[in-house]
Amino acid sequence: MSLLVVGLSHRSAPVSVLERASLAADAQVKLLQDTLAAEPATEAAVLATCNRIELYADVDKFHAGVAELSTLLARHSGVGLDELTPYLYVHYEDRAVHHLFSVACGLDSMVVGEGQILGQIKDALALGQELHTAGRLLNDLFQQALRVGKRAHSETGIDRAGQSLVTFGLEQLAEGRDPAAWAKGKRALVIGAGSMSSLAAATLARTGVAEIVVANRTRARADRLVEILSQAGSQAGGTSVAAHAVEMASVSDELTRADVVVSCTGATGLVLSAEAVAGALGLDFAAQEAPAAPVTAPAVELDQHAAWVENGSATATAQAQAVRRVTVPAQSTGPVRLALLDLAMPRDIDGDAARLDGVRLVDIESLAEASADAPMAADVDQVRTIVADEVAAFGAAQRAAHITPTVVALRTMAAGVVAGEIARLDGRLPDLDEKQRAEISQTVRRVVDKLLHAPTVRVKQLASEPGGAGYADALRELFDLDPQTVAAVSRADLNDPNRGRS
């Protein structure tokens, strides 16, 4: 196993860099295809969310793999390699497994314990399978990550340690008040109809807003979300929230009537400008104070990747923290007339809107800062134990699986020897009846099976231990096994249509 992950997240990079490095759906497809075409990689999968971009690959050379994956991330994200490099982290083999399992459990999320990441990991696996870039290793890895994440949520109280970004964002908007009391009677505008926007709409409905308006570029998806909200209310036995859909062109008008706006679209530019927000509130945006300039980051050499993998990315993290604080306009004071929650990456709402009188803006960056000081639940330690155990089990299973084709090839060779000897016996003793021939054949097979049983069981046990990868080579050498036969067994196992199904 030569698993490598190169990525950046809210823990290593400022939001301004994450915004620019975000990958659209077509960019993810091209990134995977180009990664597989690169010499060091034989498999690839990309995990791209609002606060992380990670490229996973099975590589045959570490340093070449780091350089190639970093270059590809820079090329497809549109951020120059020199600028992107300080924020990249690198994990290899067991540490890469540990990282993905921790991500799946919500330990690496902006809000610890949130479960939405499981759906995003599932989507990453589905894309890799669809494009045939995820092979044996990544299929096993991502399937197991999903199981580990589900186990963490079912066996521990990690859910108590965190919540969805939507819930956490609404708590920040409420500024210490009970979100249900804060939201009661409010009119909400939800921009977008994807998974995060749908979660936001459902959360707002449960919180108790009086009305939800959904705007989306594709009207049919907005209508569908409204229908789901109505059905959910009816099935819950309560009163359905008043909800209706509008065209994106109507957002400006709806903004004048909204009390709270949640936006999460896939747009590459701003959906709501500060001028538009000011206009909806009848304010003169030009009279507001100019925002401060953002801080920029220095470049570092790619050679430091080797150091990062040895020290847990401490070098990269320290450099990132030195420039992490991008200057954000101060929030306005006084009563809040319009609450804005921006969950998009890149951002949908102009950060300058926060300076407007009567506006409160919470976005991904402010959520990251707020969650950094959030208390960790005691269950987090239990989840970390689960992750450590699962990483060890996954490594043992992968090492054992590596030798299985060799063991199968050995048994196939032994069966061939038995068949050849039985055929010779038939020629030398043609007068044997069927019962005698069957008894002799069964006896020979039992002898061979008993001779092979203990060594093959033991070699699987030894191969599953750290450093056991060489046992497969030893077995092939000792029994002079044909490498093509072993490779054929591996291909047959990989092409099994039932492989990886849970």
Backbone torsions as a table, in degrees:
resi	resn	phi	psi	omega
1	MET	NA	126.4	177.8
2	SER	-129.6	63.0	-176.9
3	LEU	-79.7	131.2	179.6
4	LEU	-131.6	136.3	173.4
5	VAL	-127.6	131.5	174.3
6	VAL	-124.5	128.0	-177.0
7	GLY	-164.4	-178.2	173.5
8	LEU	-144.5	152.2	-177.8
9	SER	-149.9	-177.1	178.6
10	HIS	-62.3	-17.6	178.8
11	ARG	-83.0	-20.1	-176.2
12	SER	-115.8	-16.6	-173.4
13	ALA	-136.2	148.5	174.3
14	PRO	-69.7	157.6	-178.0
15	VAL	-59.5	-34.0	-179.1
16	SER	-60.2	-34.7	177.8
17	VAL	-77.3	-41.8	178.2
18	LEU	-59.6	-39.0	178.3
19	GLU	-59.1	-47.7	-176.2
20	ARG	-73.4	-25.8	-177.5
21	ALA	-90.8	-0.2	-177.6
22	SER	-60.7	146.0	-175.7
23	LEU	-112.0	122.5	173.0
24	ALA	-71.4	168.0	-175.7
25	ALA	-59.0	-44.3	-178.9
26	ASP	-68.7	-31.8	177.4
27	ALA	-67.8	-35.7	177.0
28	GLN	-64.2	-41.9	179.0
29	VAL	-61.1	-48.1	-178.8
30	LYS	-65.8	-37.0	178.4
31	LEU	-60.9	-45.0	179.8
32	LEU	-64.1	-44.0	-179.3
33	GLN	-63.6	-43.0	179.9
34	ASP	-69.6	-33.4	178.0
35	THR	-65.3	-42.5	-180.0
36	LEU	-67.7	-30.1	178.5
37	ALA	-76.4	-18.2	-179.9
38	ALA	-71.7	147.5	-172.3
39	GLU	-62.7	-41.8	-174.8
40	PRO	-73.8	-15.8	-170.3
41	ALA	-107.8	136.9	175.4
42	THR	-113.5	-15.7	176.3
43	GLU	-143.0	156.4	179.2
44	ALA	-156.6	147.6	173.6
45	ALA	-150.2	147.0	-179.3
46	VAL	-123.6	130.9	176.3
47	LEU	-110.3	105.1	-176.1
48	ALA	-121.4	115.3	178.4
49	THR	-127.0	-173.9	-178.1
50	CYS	-68.0	-19.7	-178.8
51	ASN	-132.8	21.6	173.2
52	ARG	-160.5	147.6	171.7
53	ILE	-134.8	117.1	-177.0
54	GLU	-132.8	134.4	178.3
55	LEU	-112.5	118.6	179.9
56	TYR	-103.2	140.3	179.9
57	ALA	-153.1	152.3	170.5
58	ASP	-97.4	113.7	-173.4
59	VAL	-119.5	157.9	177.0
60	ASP	-101.6	-10.5	177.5
61	LYS	-137.9	127.2	-175.5
62	PHE	-67.2	-59.1	-174.2
63	HIS	-63.0	-42.5	177.6
64	ALA	-64.3	-36.5	179.0
65	GLY	-66.0	-43.9	178.6
66	VAL	-60.6	-46.1	-178.8
67	ALA	-63.3	-43.5	-176.5
68	GLU	-69.2	-45.2	-178.8
69	LEU	-66.0	-38.6	178.2
70	SER	-63.5	-43.8	179.6
71	THR	-63.2	-41.9	179.9
72	LEU	-66.2	-40.9	177.1
73	LEU	-60.9	-43.4	179.5
74	ALA	-64.0	-44.2	-177.2
75	ARG	-63.1	-44.4	-174.4
76	HIS	-85.6	-19.1	176.8
77	SER	-85.3	-20.9	-178.7
78	GLY	85.4	2.6	176.7
79	VAL	-99.4	130.5	-177.9
80	GLY	-57.8	146.4	-177.7
81	LEU	-59.0	-42.1	179.4
82	ASP	-61.1	-36.3	-179.4
83	GLU	-78.8	-33.9	-176.2
84	LEU	-78.2	-34.0	-172.3
85	THR	-52.8	-41.8	-178.0
86	PRO	-61.1	-20.2	-174.1
87	TYR	-101.9	-3.4	-177.8
88	LEU	-81.1	143.6	170.8
89	TYR	-118.8	155.6	-176.3
90	VAL	-130.4	131.8	173.8
91	HIS	-131.4	145.0	-172.9
92	TYR	-134.1	139.3	176.7
93	GLU	50.9	-121.3	-173.9
94	ASP	-60.4	-32.8	179.7
95	ARG	-70.1	-30.7	175.7
96	ALA	-69.4	-39.5	176.0
97	VAL	-62.9	-45.9	179.5
98	HIS	-59.3	-40.3	-179.6
99	HIS	-63.2	-49.4	-177.9
100	LEU	-65.0	-40.0	178.4
101	PHE	-63.5	-38.9	177.1
102	SER	-65.3	-40.9	176.4
103	VAL	-60.5	-45.2	-177.4
104	ALA	-62.8	-30.8	-179.3
105	CYS	-85.0	-4.7	-179.2
106	GLY	85.9	7.5	-178.9
107	LEU	-72.9	-24.0	-177.4
108	ASP	-104.2	7.4	-178.0
109	SER	-77.6	160.1	176.9
110	MET	-60.5	-39.9	173.0
111	VAL	-111.0	107.5	-172.4
112	VAL	-57.8	131.6	176.1
113	GLY	93.9	-5.2	-179.2
114	GLU	-66.1	143.6	-173.1
115	GLY	-99.5	-3.9	-176.6
116	GLN	-64.9	-24.2	-178.3
117	ILE	-61.4	-27.5	179.9
118	LEU	-62.2	-41.2	177.6
119	GLY	-65.2	-34.7	-179.7
120	GLN	-72.6	-34.6	175.2
121	ILE	-67.2	-40.1	177.5
122	LYS	-62.0	-40.8	178.1
123	ASP	-64.9	-39.3	179.3
124	ALA	-62.6	-42.5	178.4
125	LEU	-65.4	-43.2	-179.1
126	ALA	-60.9	-39.6	179.2
127	LEU	-66.6	-42.5	178.0
128	GLY	-62.9	-37.7	177.9
129	GLN	-69.6	-41.4	-179.5
130	GLU	-62.4	-40.1	-178.8
131	LEU	-88.7	-2.5	-178.9
132	HIS	60.6	32.9	175.1
133	THR	-97.3	-15.2	177.8
134	ALA	-97.3	115.0	179.7
135	GLY	-101.9	-149.4	-175.0
136	ARG	-56.8	-50.6	-173.8
137	LEU	-65.4	-51.0	-175.2
138	LEU	-72.2	-32.7	173.4
139	ASN	-60.6	-49.4	179.2
140	ASP	-61.3	-43.7	-176.6
141	LEU	-62.5	-51.2	-175.8
142	PHE	-71.4	-36.0	175.2
143	GLN	-61.3	-44.2	180.0
144	GLN	-67.8	-36.9	178.0
145	ALA	-59.8	-40.9	177.8
146	LEU	-63.1	-41.6	179.5
147	ARG	-67.0	-40.2	179.3
148	VAL	-64.5	-43.1	178.3
149	GLY	-60.5	-44.7	178.8
150	LYS	-64.4	-39.0	178.8
151	ARG	-62.8	-43.2	-179.3
152	ALA	-60.5	-40.5	-178.4
153	HIS	-74.8	-29.4	-177.5
154	SER	-86.6	-29.3	-174.4
155	GLU	-99.4	-11.6	-178.2
156	THR	-129.3	177.6	176.9
157	GLY	-99.7	31.4	-177.7
158	ILE	-58.2	-28.4	178.0
159	ASP	-60.8	-27.9	179.6
160	ARG	-74.9	-19.6	-177.9
161	ALA	-81.4	-18.7	-177.0
162	GLY	-150.7	-175.8	-179.5
163	GLN	-155.9	178.6	178.8
164	SER	-69.8	159.2	176.5
165	LEU	-59.2	-33.4	-179.6
166	VAL	-62.7	-51.1	-178.8
167	THR	-61.9	-44.5	-180.0
168	PHE	-63.9	-38.9	178.4
169	GLY	-64.5	-41.3	178.8
170	LEU	-65.3	-35.8	176.7
171	GLU	-63.7	-37.4	178.2
172	GLN	-68.1	-37.9	177.4
173	LEU	-65.2	-36.8	-178.2
174	ALA	-72.5	-15.2	176.1
175	GLU	51.9	53.9	174.6
176	GLY	93.2	-16.0	177.5
177	ARG	-79.3	162.4	173.6
178	ASP	-64.6	122.0	-177.1
179	PRO	-55.6	-35.0	179.8
180	ALA	-66.3	-43.1	178.5
181	ALA	-67.7	-37.6	179.8
182	TRP	-66.1	-39.5	-174.1
183	ALA	-84.2	-17.9	-173.7
184	LYS	-56.9	125.7	177.1
185	GLY	83.3	-2.9	-177.7
186	LYS	-80.2	156.1	175.6
187	ARG	-104.3	122.6	-174.1
188	ALA	-110.4	141.3	174.0
189	LEU	-115.5	121.0	178.5
190	VAL	-109.2	120.8	-179.3
191	ILE	-104.7	117.2	-175.4
192	GLY	110.7	155.4	-179.6
193	ALA	-137.4	23.2	176.4
194	GLY	-80.2	-166.3	-175.1
195	SER	-63.1	-43.4	-179.2
196	MET	-70.1	-41.2	178.4
197	SER	-65.2	-38.3	177.6
198	SER	-63.8	-41.6	176.4
199	LEU	-62.8	-41.0	179.0
200	ALA	-62.2	-44.3	-179.9
201	ALA	-63.2	-43.5	179.2
202	ALA	-64.2	-40.0	179.2
203	THR	-65.7	-42.6	177.4
204	LEU	-61.8	-40.5	179.5
205	ALA	-63.0	-44.2	178.7
206	ARG	-67.5	-32.5	-178.3
207	THR	-68.8	-27.8	173.8
208	GLY	114.3	21.0	176.2
209	VAL	-64.3	155.6	-176.9
210	ALA	-79.9	-31.9	-174.9
211	GLU	-152.7	145.0	177.5
212	ILE	-127.5	127.3	174.9
213	VAL	-111.8	129.1	-178.4
214	VAL	-111.0	125.2	176.0
215	ALA	-119.2	134.3	-178.9
216	ASN	-150.1	152.2	-179.6
217	ARG	-59.8	-39.7	175.2
218	THR	-99.1	111.0	-174.1
219	ARG	-61.0	-34.9	-177.1
220	ALA	-61.1	-36.9	179.7
221	ARG	-71.2	-34.8	175.9
222	ALA	-65.4	-42.2	177.6
223	ASP	-61.8	-39.5	-179.3
224	ARG	-65.6	-41.1	178.8
225	LEU	-64.1	-40.2	177.2
226	VAL	-61.8	-41.0	178.9
227	GLU	-63.0	-41.5	178.9
228	ILE	-63.7	-41.3	178.6
229	LEU	-61.8	-40.9	179.7
230	SER	-66.9	-43.4	179.8
231	GLN	-65.0	-40.1	-179.6
232	ALA	-62.1	-40.8	178.5
233	GLY	-64.8	-39.8	-179.8
234	SER	-68.3	-42.8	-179.0
235	GLN	-66.7	-29.1	179.3
236	ALA	-76.7	-6.9	179.2
237	GLY	80.2	7.6	-179.6
238	GLY	-109.2	-170.0	178.7
239	THR	-84.8	126.6	179.6
240	SER	-65.7	142.5	177.1
241	VAL	-68.7	142.2	176.6
242	ALA	-68.9	117.7	-175.9
243	ALA	-139.8	142.4	173.7
244	HIS	-153.3	159.6	-176.4
245	ALA	-104.3	151.2	176.8
246	VAL	-137.1	164.4	174.7
247	GLU	-74.0	156.7	177.4
248	MET	-60.7	-28.9	-179.7
249	ALA	-64.9	-17.4	-177.8
250	SER	-92.6	1.1	-176.2
251	VAL	-58.9	-41.7	-178.7
252	SER	-59.5	-43.4	178.4
253	ASP	-66.4	-42.8	-178.4
254	GLU	-66.8	-29.0	-179.5
255	LEU	-63.4	-31.2	-179.2
256	THR	-71.0	-20.5	-177.9
257	ARG	-105.9	-5.7	-174.6
258	ALA	-85.7	150.0	172.3
259	ASP	-101.4	-31.2	-179.5
260	VAL	-141.0	137.9	179.6
261	VAL	-125.1	130.2	173.4
262	VAL	-118.8	125.2	-177.8
263	SER	-126.5	131.4	174.8
264	CYS	-154.8	91.4	179.4
265	THR	-117.9	175.7	176.8
266	GLY	-97.7	17.2	-177.7
267	ALA	-66.2	145.9	178.8
268	THR	-88.3	-14.4	177.5
269	GLY	-118.3	-178.2	-179.7
270	LEU	-67.9	139.9	174.5
271	VAL	-93.5	-38.1	177.7
272	LEU	-123.1	115.4	176.2
273	SER	-83.3	160.5	176.1
274	ALA	-62.3	-35.2	178.4
275	GLU	-62.5	-41.0	-179.8
276	ALA	-65.3	-40.9	178.1
277	VAL	-64.9	-43.2	178.8
278	ALA	-61.8	-42.5	179.8
279	GLY	-62.1	-38.5	179.8
280	ALA	-65.6	-28.4	-179.7
281	LEU	-97.0	0.8	-180.0
282	GLY	71.7	31.5	-178.4
283	LEU	-106.0	158.2	177.0
284	ASP	-97.0	102.3	-176.3
285	PHE	-65.0	-33.7	-177.1
286	ALA	-62.3	-22.7	-177.9
287	ALA	-81.5	-6.2	-176.7
288	GLN	-80.5	159.8	179.9
289	GLU	-70.3	140.6	-179.6
290	ALA	-68.3	143.4	-179.7
291	PRO	-73.9	157.7	177.6
292	ALA	-76.7	153.4	-179.6
293	ALA	-75.0	145.0	179.4
294	PRO	-71.7	156.9	177.0
295	VAL	-84.9	140.4	177.8
296	THR	-107.3	161.5	-173.9
297	ALA	-106.5	146.2	174.3
298	PRO	-76.5	161.8	177.1
299	ALA	-94.6	152.3	173.1
300	VAL	-130.1	166.8	-176.2
301	GLU	-79.4	148.0	178.4
302	LEU	-63.7	-22.7	-178.9
303	ASP	-58.4	-21.3	-177.1
304	GLN	-72.3	-11.1	178.8
305	HIS	-56.9	-39.1	-179.0
306	ALA	-62.0	-36.8	178.0
307	ALA	-70.1	-37.2	-177.4
308	TRP	-63.3	-39.2	-178.4
309	VAL	-68.4	-24.1	179.0
310	GLU	-82.5	-31.3	-174.3
311	ASN	-112.1	20.4	177.4
312	GLY	70.9	31.5	178.7
313	SER	64.7	23.1	-177.5
314	ALA	-62.3	-38.3	-179.5
315	THR	-61.8	-48.1	-178.6
316	ALA	-64.8	-41.0	-178.3
317	THR	-63.3	-43.2	179.9
318	ALA	-62.3	-42.2	179.7
319	GLN	-66.4	-39.5	-179.2
320	ALA	-65.8	-40.3	-178.7
321	GLN	-64.6	-28.6	-179.4
322	ALA	-66.1	-23.8	-178.1
323	VAL	-122.4	8.8	-171.9
324	ARG	-65.7	-35.1	-173.4
325	ARG	-78.2	90.9	174.5
326	VAL	-79.4	134.6	-176.4
327	THR	-64.2	122.0	179.9
328	VAL	-111.2	133.3	178.6
329	PRO	-54.1	139.3	179.8
330	ALA	-65.0	145.5	177.6
331	GLN	-68.5	146.9	177.4
332	SER	-69.2	160.1	177.5
333	THR	-105.0	169.9	179.1
334	GLY	93.9	178.4	-178.1
335	PRO	-59.4	141.0	-179.9
336	VAL	-86.3	118.2	176.9
337	ARG	-93.5	-29.9	-178.7
338	LEU	-141.8	121.4	179.2
339	ALA	-102.7	128.1	-175.9
340	LEU	-118.9	128.0	177.1
341	LEU	-121.0	111.4	-177.0
342	ASP	-106.4	109.0	-178.0
343	LEU	-106.8	11.9	-175.6
344	ALA	-90.3	154.1	173.7
345	MET	-140.8	109.7	3.5
346	PRO	-69.4	163.7	-170.1
347	ARG	-63.5	147.6	177.4
348	ASP	-91.3	-30.8	-171.6
349	ILE	-111.8	129.7	179.2
350	ASP	-57.6	125.1	-179.4
351	GLY	-61.1	-22.6	179.8
352	ASP	-68.0	-15.2	178.8
353	ALA	-63.4	-23.6	-179.3
354	ALA	-64.1	-22.2	-177.2
355	ARG	-82.4	-10.7	-176.8
356	LEU	-72.7	141.5	178.3
357	ASP	-60.9	130.1	176.5
358	GLY	84.4	7.7	-179.4
359	VAL	-113.4	134.5	171.0
360	ARG	-120.8	125.0	-178.8
361	LEU	-117.0	127.6	173.2
362	VAL	-121.0	124.9	179.1
363	ASP	-129.5	-175.0	-176.1
364	ILE	-57.7	-39.8	-178.2
365	GLU	-66.5	-45.0	-180.0
366	SER	-69.0	-31.0	175.8
367	LEU	-66.1	-39.3	178.5
368	ALA	-61.9	-43.2	-179.6
369	GLU	-67.2	-39.5	-179.3
370	ALA	-69.1	-39.6	-176.7
371	SER	-74.6	-19.9	-179.5
372	ALA	-61.7	-27.9	-179.1
373	ASP	-100.6	3.5	-178.1
374	ALA	-69.3	140.8	-179.7
375	PRO	-68.2	143.1	177.6
376	MET	-88.8	137.5	177.7
377	ALA	-74.5	155.6	179.2
378	ALA	-63.9	-24.2	-178.2
379	ASP	-68.0	-17.3	-179.0
380	VAL	-60.4	-39.6	179.0
381	ASP	-62.3	-38.3	178.5
382	GLN	-65.3	-39.4	178.4
383	VAL	-65.8	-39.1	178.3
384	ARG	-62.2	-35.9	176.7
385	THR	-65.6	-42.6	177.5
386	ILE	-59.8	-45.3	-179.7
387	VAL	-60.3	-46.1	-179.0
388	ALA	-61.1	-43.6	179.3
389	ASP	-64.3	-41.7	-177.8
390	GLU	-69.6	-34.6	176.8
391	VAL	-63.6	-43.9	179.2
392	ALA	-63.5	-42.6	-179.9
393	ALA	-65.9	-39.2	-180.0
394	PHE	-65.8	-43.5	179.0
395	GLY	-61.6	-42.6	178.9
396	ALA	-63.7	-42.2	-179.7
397	ALA	-64.8	-39.5	179.5
398	GLN	-67.3	-40.3	178.9
399	ARG	-67.2	-38.9	177.6
400	ALA	-67.0	-40.1	179.8
401	ALA	-64.4	-29.8	-179.1
402	HIS	-63.8	-31.7	-177.4
403	ILE	-92.1	-14.6	-176.8
404	THR	-56.5	-46.7	178.5
405	PRO	-58.3	-34.5	179.0
406	THR	-68.1	-41.1	178.1
407	VAL	-64.5	-42.6	178.7
408	VAL	-62.9	-41.7	178.5
409	ALA	-63.8	-37.5	177.6
410	LEU	-63.4	-46.4	179.7
411	ARG	-66.3	-34.8	176.9
412	THR	-64.8	-41.1	177.6
413	MET	-63.1	-42.4	179.4
414	ALA	-63.7	-40.6	178.1
415	ALA	-63.4	-35.8	177.4
416	GLY	-65.9	-39.8	177.6
417	VAL	-63.0	-43.8	178.2
418	VAL	-60.5	-46.2	-179.0
419	ALA	-61.9	-39.2	179.0
420	GLY	-65.9	-41.3	179.7
421	GLU	-68.6	-36.6	177.2
422	ILE	-65.4	-38.7	178.3
423	ALA	-63.9	-41.2	177.1
424	ARG	-62.9	-39.9	179.9
425	LEU	-63.2	-39.4	178.9
426	ASP	-61.2	-36.3	-179.9
427	GLY	-73.4	-33.3	-177.7
428	ARG	-85.3	-30.2	179.4
429	LEU	-125.0	70.3	-175.9
430	PRO	-68.5	-13.9	-175.6
431	ASP	-86.0	-0.7	178.5
432	LEU	-64.3	137.0	176.0
433	ASP	-83.6	173.7	-175.2
434	GLU	-61.2	-39.6	-178.0
435	LYS	-65.4	-41.8	179.6
436	GLN	-66.1	-44.6	-180.0
437	ARG	-60.9	-42.1	-179.7
438	ALA	-64.2	-39.9	-179.2
439	GLU	-66.7	-42.0	178.6
440	ILE	-64.6	-43.7	179.9
441	SER	-61.2	-43.2	-179.7
442	GLN	-65.8	-37.3	179.5
443	THR	-64.7	-44.8	180.0
444	VAL	-63.3	-42.6	179.6
445	ARG	-62.8	-39.7	179.6
446	ARG	-64.7	-40.0	178.9
447	VAL	-61.2	-47.0	-179.5
448	VAL	-63.2	-44.3	-179.9
449	ASP	-61.4	-41.7	-179.3
450	LYS	-68.2	-36.9	178.3
451	LEU	-67.0	-34.1	-177.3
452	LEU	-88.8	-19.9	-172.1
453	HIS	-59.9	-57.7	-175.6
454	ALA	-61.6	-46.8	179.7
455	PRO	-62.2	-40.8	-177.2
456	THR	-71.7	-36.2	176.2
457	VAL	-66.0	-43.6	-178.1
458	ARG	-67.5	-38.5	-178.5
459	VAL	-68.5	-31.6	175.2
460	LYS	-66.2	-40.4	178.4
461	GLN	-64.5	-44.3	-179.4
462	LEU	-66.5	-37.8	-178.7
463	ALA	-68.3	-25.9	-178.7
464	SER	-77.3	-12.2	-179.7
465	GLU	-85.5	155.5	177.1
466	PRO	-54.0	134.9	-179.0
467	GLY	82.1	8.9	-175.9
468	GLY	-89.3	5.1	-175.8
469	ALA	-62.8	-26.6	-175.9
470	GLY	-74.8	-10.9	-177.5
471	TYR	-68.0	-32.4	177.8
472	ALA	-64.0	-42.3	178.5
473	ASP	-63.9	-40.9	179.8
474	ALA	-63.4	-41.5	-179.2
475	LEU	-64.9	-42.0	178.9
476	ARG	-64.0	-38.3	-178.6
477	GLU	-70.8	-44.4	-176.8
478	LEU	-63.6	-39.3	-176.4
479	PHE	-102.4	7.9	176.6
480	ASP	51.9	48.9	-177.8
481	LEU	-77.7	143.0	178.6
482	ASP	-72.1	119.2	179.7
483	PRO	-57.0	-31.2	179.3
484	GLN	-66.5	-34.2	177.8
485	THR	-66.8	-43.2	178.2
486	VAL	-62.4	-43.9	179.9
487	ALA	-63.3	-35.8	179.3
488	ALA	-65.4	-38.3	177.1
489	VAL	-63.8	-42.1	-180.0
490	SER	-63.0	-43.5	-179.8
491	ARG	-65.3	-39.5	-179.7
492	ALA	-64.3	-39.9	178.8
493	ASP	-66.7	-40.6	-178.0
494	LEU	-67.7	-33.2	-177.9
495	ASN	-87.4	2.2	177.5
496	ASP	-60.7	121.4	-177.7
497	PRO	-65.0	-18.0	-179.6
498	ASN	-91.8	-3.9	-177.6
499	ARG	-67.2	135.3	174.7
500	GLY	82.8	-1.1	180.0
501	ARG	-82.8	135.9	-178.9
502	SER	-115.8	NA	NA
